[in-house]
Amino acid sequence: MRLKRTATALAAASLLAVAACGGGGGSEDSSDRQTLGEGGNAGSGQDAEAEAPAADVEGATAGGTITVNANVAPETLDPTRAYYTDSTAIMSGLVTRSLTQYKYDAETKEMVLVPDMATDLGQASDDNKTWTFTLREGLKYEDGTDVKAEDVAYAIKRSFAVEELPDGPTYNQTFFLDGDTYKGPFQDGDDYAGVETSGNDITIKMARPFGDMAYYASFPSFTAIPQAKDTNPDAYGNKPLATGPYKFESYQKGQSLTLVKNDQWDPATDTTRHQYADEYQFNFSQDQTKIDNVVLDDQGVGQTTINYTPIAPSVYDRAQESGRLAIGTQPCTFMWYIDNTKITDDKVRQALAWAYPYRAAWRAGGYIEGVTRAPSTSILPPGTAGRETFEAIEGQDGQTTDPAKAKALLKEAGAEGFEIKWPYQTDLPESVKAKDVQAQALTAAGFKATPVAATSDTIRALQSDASADLNIRSQGWCSDWPSGGSWFPAILDGGLVGQEGMPNKAQFKQADADEQQDKILDTLAGTEANDAWGSFDKFISQKYHPVVTIGYGGVALVHGSKIGGVGIDNVRGEPTYSDLYVKK
Amino acid sequence: MSISSAGLENPADALEPDPSADTALEKAVAGRSPVQQAMEQLRRDRVAVTCAIIIVLFVVLALLAPVITWLWGVSWKTPSGDVVLSSTDFDGLPIVGPPKGDFTWEHPLGLSPALARDNLALWLYGARTSIGVALVATIASTIIGITVGLIGGFARGTLETVVNWTINFFLSLPFILVALILAPIVIGYYGSEPGKLTVAQFASLLFVLSVFGWMPLARLIRGEVLSLREREFVQAARVIGVPTRTILRRELLPNLVAPIIVFFSLSMPTFVSAEAGLAYLGIGVTGYPSWGQTINDAMAANAFNTYPLYLWAPILGVLALVVALNLLGDAVRDAFDPKTRR
């Protein structure tokens, strides 16, 4: 899943805990500061027996309007295209139901995968190549018509239409039957052999074993869309038909979204959602300083407001004092992808890991050490099933900068003064500051630092262009589900080198690594596969150092004094929308 | 923000030479040119003198920025990562100097949040950027304005149409829009060469400011020339065969000194604010300090609540400089305008 800030691709759901983001403690004088705790599962728990209706949130009361502010805006809210953390959380939490879903467990603060529109978490055949989901009885759209299995099948076919509906998840193409040839109902018609329906059953067929289908089925693209209503795919996202407790009343792309109660939603069919507030008012593209102050001042509408943009560091103390700060983890790893075709000497890649100013770059970039950034070692973030704890380079704990070691390695490699070219955004002050610190550190370590200027509009294209004059690309990735299966095949697979959009930003292609990946994908499933991905992480990190991991993610969100039920969805790093209520 | 000089909205009547006043004065004080008279009045104007002193002070500080920062041992450049970490708290606010530490003479204006750059150095170099950009842009736009205005006023036929059309064309271009478009283009071209990028950004900033700053002066000059060119002394020069270029330079230009000086003095403050405004919007110079960038950064860091000094230092800089330049400009206009001469 992609992060809400467009420049950072994110995969959302690590199903296990983003645990162990214990943080380096940060600055000494504020030891009482709230930091990310140990443990956490980032959604790796499963509960196939979860029952509807969902248990009430303690103390919840009905009524009122909840205002949600953010300094970013979703590009689209079309269920098929919703692949950013914010759009996924909003749509899945309130508007569109899918086959499975995550439920917030307030006691453990974990997300647990539970059945949603389906009666269970899907029945897989022994080889994991056929998955069957059975639809619940009594599901209705906002217009009162019944949800049919054919509608879910249509939604799945629709998610193959990557040309008409770009930016969605891409696992269909990798795993589903004919994923490489079927181009969706708009081009190839309704005739797709990979999805069959019979009564309330939906059967999905795979081209290769796909053990993580139950997780994948939680994405909004596995909702129900009646084909008759989808006359114009470009416009459907402006008012998607609601199956959840809230429906669109008005939506202004990039500005605002108003959701009102959907009276056709029946809590007796829903294992995760509630319908406490009368209305949700989302305001996008707001000024960060403004929205922080509105909530912290806690006056009028600010009392019933929650921000899904993490709080600015400078007001963190104030937010914590107010007692209205919720912090949680995000299953994301931020990386400097080293272009392995341009920086071919492993010693230079290791030198980069010693040269990088981890803690200073977090500080300069506006992240709070131990809260919104934590030291990272493995590529897989904490909470991922099967993750191994290791140091890619001995002694490098993800926060140590040692210019002397970097210099020595460069000298050994005979590459003193090696030029590093990485992009930054001139119109984003945090990016400029982080660049200053990075340049300073690289120079101190004996590199030649050449930051490449870009703007918010151009950086995505620049980072996706393999021919651009860069040898470092900076991006984050978040789990789509908490297993290495949503990481390496998506971002570090040799087969991706040369593909449009540059999914493998490290241009990492090694025969032994690719062989291992194929073996895991084709022969292993479940725990075995998870563990194999954990070992694979260690194998490539220690042998090739294809990336420098520059931190794991976390979020710190503030809310007004009258908002109750606030939890952090640690699959996406967003508020748990359907548990929110307005206190009386 | 508009960079048309508000004070010149209706300049033609304010600046029209008043021959009767001139003759009257000539009788009383023989041998003094209008410029000398204006200077005499300016010297007696206490506001003008105070403003001039403030401006000179700013200029001196800007010119001596490298010396002062060297003497003080501070720099606007980003310190090493270790210094960043030891000088700032977890939330980026400095612990050396305000707001979290005590005042220290080593950094009298404190350090900037997150990067721990010295605010005194940022302020001094910001003054350099402001004054330098405003001065160069003013000179450039004055030269363009005079040239186009003279040609537009004196030429006839096709040339006159072309010049007038050009003035109107530039007046109709939305200044902010062009600045917004130009910034990413410059970044696209020079993005991978950090040194050249700063130079190119300075150049494009000066280009935008100059190209959108000359039209008021050109119109003003053209209006003046239109009325002057039918006067006897011009016709006499033409009759005896003086080349057009010489007529423009020798006969017309001296009569236009007053409006030019007034334009010049009133353009400076508008360019100072325009530069700060563009930098605030993130489309000015990056990689070199400027007050606008500091204000932008302070706003983003919520400094209004948490670190007021960081926000107020550059704001007061812009404010003092613009007010002083404006008041001096007003005084200059008054001094050159016989009707308001006191």
Interface residues (C-beta under 8 A of the other chain):
Chain A: G26 S27 D29 S30 R33 Q288 T289 D292 N293 A312 P313 S314 V315 Y316 D317 R318 P357 R359 A360 A361 R363 A364 G365 G366 I368 E369 G370 T401 K421 P423 T426 D427 P429 E430 V432 K433 D436 V437 A439 Q440 A441 A444 T450 P451 V452 A453 A454 T455 D457 T458 D469
Chain B: T78 P79 S80 G81 D82 V84 L85 T88 D89 F90 D91 G92 L93 I95 P113 A114 L115 A183 P184 I187 G188 Y190 G191 S192 E193 P194 L197 G282 I283 T286 N296 D297 M299 A300 A301 N302 A303 F304 N305 T306 Y307
